[in-house]
Structure formats: structure tokens, C-alpha cells
Amino acid sequence: MQLSLSFRPDRRRELEKLVGREQDRLYRFALFRTGSDEDAQDLVQEVLLRLFADVSALRGVRDLKAYLYRALANECLHLLRRRQACPHAGEEEIPDRPAEEDGWQQDYERIRRMLRRIPPEQAEAICMHTLDGLSFAEIAEVLEVPLSTAKSRYQRGVERVKDLLKQEKTDD
Amino acid sequence: MKCDELRTNFFLLREAPDSEEAREMRRHLAHCPDCARYVRQMEQAADWLRPRRLPQTPASFRRRMERFSGGAAARSPRRGSALLRRLRPWQAAAAVAVVVGCAALLALFFAPSRLEAGQPLAPAEAAAYFARALGAEPRTMEVQLAVRTPRGENFAAIDADSAFVRHRLTTLREGSKLLWRMEKEGGRTVVSDGERQWMWSPDFSVCVTGAAHAGFTEEFSLLLRPRDLLAAEQEIAESGEGIAYELREDGAQTRLTVSAPRQGEIRRGTGIDRTLGNAENTRTYVFDRASGRLTEFRITIRRQGREEEVARAEAIRYNVPVDRALLLALPALPPLSGGGKREWLDVEATDSEGIARHRTARTAARRIAEALASGRLEPVLPALKSYPDTALLLKVYGGMKVEEVGKAYRSGSYAGWYVPLRVTLRDGRQGELILALRNDNPSRAWYVDGGL
């Protein structure tokens, strides 16, 4: 006799609570990677629509938070690839998030420019830890790498940034 | 501890200074100047990579998230927006009031709250109160409501400048199904047998039917189950984001007051400023202390320094006799005044996601306006799914001239975009329409959510 696997009844609830708790970070996660308020909002929503549409698919997911961030990271990556493949396709005439006086855009741009100069996997580890506030254990889950790799990618990335900053100082 | 190990974990000194590892690292650094220099430089670089300011999460995003974070929308999902709205007359004062109104009621229930006066109640205590009130669901319930709203508008179109209109809600629980009837005096009625909904109004030429989640009552559906309403408040209380409540015990009653600030950044449009979700508002709940049941609630907004009541439950009665047949009775659809047969329109059959998924809100608005002007609606019908009475649309907008399509903008807590249009109607009158467009659906296709 085959017994049907019963879905954990609280998985939807768990996801709802996670969204409630993480929404600010999810938004910033997507905003930093896409550089667009509209895209960030849409991508987070698309990922959640997909997850909620088939909650039973989350049955085997060990770490829901990591799974959610991984899905969002992939979605951001797809968008950036589409943009690269067709540079004008994503251009919208809709005004994006209005300029704000608090200057976060300049901060984001400064960091983004620097991270473009180091290997992407190191940049991603820095991004996840410094900007997204994920622990190294969480980063390891999201990136599906050992904990030691998550830490060393971060360390090597910061080392590269340290060297680049030193070099900039010398050039000046 | 070896130098390599210390260097890999340099961040622990800042991030977990009390950990055993950090203590060991400090001991190492005390006699290893190379590592000390390395850590200092690494910390400087890590600091450089830390943003000094973080972007605020937009209110529009928070609204989008409500459906995913355990709010009522997550419990009774709406497929797009298959709701019917009465065509607004050209002279309507605020073209967007309907749309903002839709968002407003739910926004009320989810807005972060703050206490302006009185003794603070810890969020956890407030949450406990809500949890207690979430007792056993009644078999039946009757609610008499008074809401400031235009009679002909949709249920969630609360408008502080309108007179109070009486509403009556009746529910009957049958097993897991909830049967209900919601009537707006002089306006629309919606009936649900738990599987389908029907909506009609004396001034509709099209009466509609749809699945249980068709969303005809919009955020008013929260009122059908006080549990949903209170669960939403409980979520807010549990989230503890600077929330404070005022509690008063008064004989057999407990009165809990939640004050919410206005939401979102308001951009353009005096009409928008007048709507509910964009005003400071106060929700007052009265519970019976013995049963924990909700017995009254009241919503006020603050305008020009004054509190103005916009909605109140005049009576909530539980487990009263309800006649099932009367509850579910549908009207015999009378013939149309100009002749012809009035029919039930199944919004499921006609519904679709919208149009122009790769276009911008502005382009979609232009396309829709031009289709209205030319009278050829066929290509944009999916985007007009909220307006099944296309004959009426054409009667008002057919033959108009689209003079200018302005830039799309966002405002307040609304999840979509507004696009202003300057038009000249067939009879020569000129004016501005503000179309509210949304594409927060899986296919990201645009549809008109209000403004016509």
C-alpha cells in the first residue's frame, strides 16, 4: 500500500510569516541587484506568486528562507541577463522610484561599482552579508556551498576591496 | 589560533565580540602585529562596503506583500481584480477615489500603528487580545454598518466627503462553507453560496457572477469574518514595528484603539489626499469581556485637526436565526429599459490577465484611451475586465479625443500606477481622467483598476 505524503500543514503559514518578517530585506536584496524600484517590486512578487501557487512543492525544502533568497537571486540574475541580451528591452518610460534626499542611491552605486571590480562569487558573498544581512550559514544555504566557502569568499572579496582602496589612495 | 584561521573569521571581532572565538582572536592579536594590521584594514574595507543609508521600503511594495504575509488576501486570494465597478460619471470629482478607496480599507487594517495618547499597551498584549477574540466562529452573524461612501460605488470606496450609507451583512456557516449576503442600501448586493458569488445593482446593465474568490466585495470581505479582521490586527501587533495600542476596560467591555498614520508618499491630485488610507486613522474595537467577541467597531480619520467618523458597525449579532433561502435569493433580472434581456455575466469566462505585458503603464493607458475614443474596444477588452458594461463606457467616452497622455506616477500606498490623460469628450467638454493601472499579476499585463 502506498501512503500519500501529507504536506506539512504549516508550510504556507511559515512562508507567510517569513514574508512578513523579511519583506524589507527582500525588497533591498532585489533593489540592489536590479537597480530599479519597479523591477525589485515585480521580481519579489513574481517569486512569491510562484511559491504560493504551489506550496506543496516546498515540502522537501529544508531551509525556506534560503530557498526564498535563492529563488529571488536567480530571478534577479535572469533579469540582468535579459537586459544584457537586449539592452533596450527593459527600458521603461515609467518614472522609476523618485529621487530621494536620503542618498541611498549614491551609496548603492558606490558599492555596486566597487563590487563589479571583484570576482562575482566574492561580490555576491559580500552583498549577501553586508547589504542583505544574511549570516554565513544562510549564505552557504542560499549559494549551496559549504560554510567555509561562504566565509572565504567573503574574506577574499573584502581583501580585494581593501587592496583596490589602497591602490586608489596611492593613485590619488 | 593560527593566523589563517583568524583572518578567515576576522568579521567575528565586530559581529560576535562576546563569542569564545572572538576572545581567542583578541588574545592572538595582542601579540601578532601583522594580524592586527590585517584585521584593522579588513574592517576598514568592510566598513567602506556598508551602506550608510538604506532605502525605505515603499508603501506600494508593502501593500503588494500583504497578500503573501498572512493577511486576508492570502487567505482568500483574488484572481486579478474581477470586480465590477460602476462607470463613474465624467463629472466625478476625483477620478481615482475608487481605486484608492479599494486599497484604503485593507490599508487601514494593516497600517503600522502608533499611539497618540493614553496608556500604551505592549504589542504582545494587544496581540493576545486579538487572539482571544479569535474564538469559535459563530454559526451565523448579522452586521449593520454605516459607511461614508457614494451609493453607486464599489464596497471599498470609502469617501469621507460622502454621506453615510447603510450596509447589511449576513453570514451562515455550513461546515467549511460560508454563505453570505452583503447589501449596500440603494446600491449593489453580493451573494455567495460558498462556491460562487453573484452581484447586481439597480443601475447595472450587466449583473455578474464569478467564483468564490471573485472579489466583488473587495477588502470588505474582511468584515464577513471578524476573525480575518482581527487576525490581521494580530499580525500587526505581533510584528511589533513601533506599534502601540490604547486599552480601556469599561464594565463588561474592553475597548482597544489603534491609531495609524497616513500611508505612502502622496503625489499629485487633491482627490487622493482625501481618501482614507492616506489619512491618519483610528480603529476602535469593542469586545465583550465575557465571551471575547467583537461587539462594535468604528473607524475615524483625522482631517484638518478633526476626527471624522467614516465607518461604524451599528450592531453585530451572533448566532441569530438566518433564513437560508432568503440569504441566497437572487433577483429575477428585469429586461433592460431600452429593451433587450439582462443577463448574468460570468467574469470567469470573460476574464483574462490584461494587455500589453511588455509595455509601460503610460503606453497601455494611451492604447486603452484610444480604443475608447475609436469605439473599437475588442483589442483592449482584457484590460477593461473591471468594466463589463462596455456599452456604458462607449456611451461616455466613445468619440472622445485624447489630447495628451501624461507620465505615469505612483502615489500613496496604491500598488499600481496612475496615468493622467487630458481628453475632449464628444460633446466638446474637456477635462482630465486619471487612469489607475495595475500589472501586479503573474503575467505582468496591465489592466484598468479605476478612473473611468
Interface residues (C-beta under 8 A of the other chain):
Chain A: R13 L15 E16 K17 V19 G20 R21 Q23 D24 Y27 R28 L31 D37 A40 Q41 D42 V44 Q45 E46 L48 L49 R50 F52 A53 A89 E92 E93 I94 P95 R97 P98 E100 D102 G103 W104 Q105 D107 Y108 I111 M114 L115 I126 H129 T130 L131 S148 K151 S152 Y154 Q155 V158 E159 V161 K162 L165 K166
Chain B: R7 T8 N9 F10 F11 Q41 M42 Q44 A45 A46 W48 L49 R50 P51 R52 R53 L54 P55 Q56 T57 P58 S60 F61 R62 R64 M65 F68 S69 G70 A74 E235 S239 E265 R267 H358 T360 A361 R362 T363 K407 A408 Y409 W417 N439 D440 P442 R444
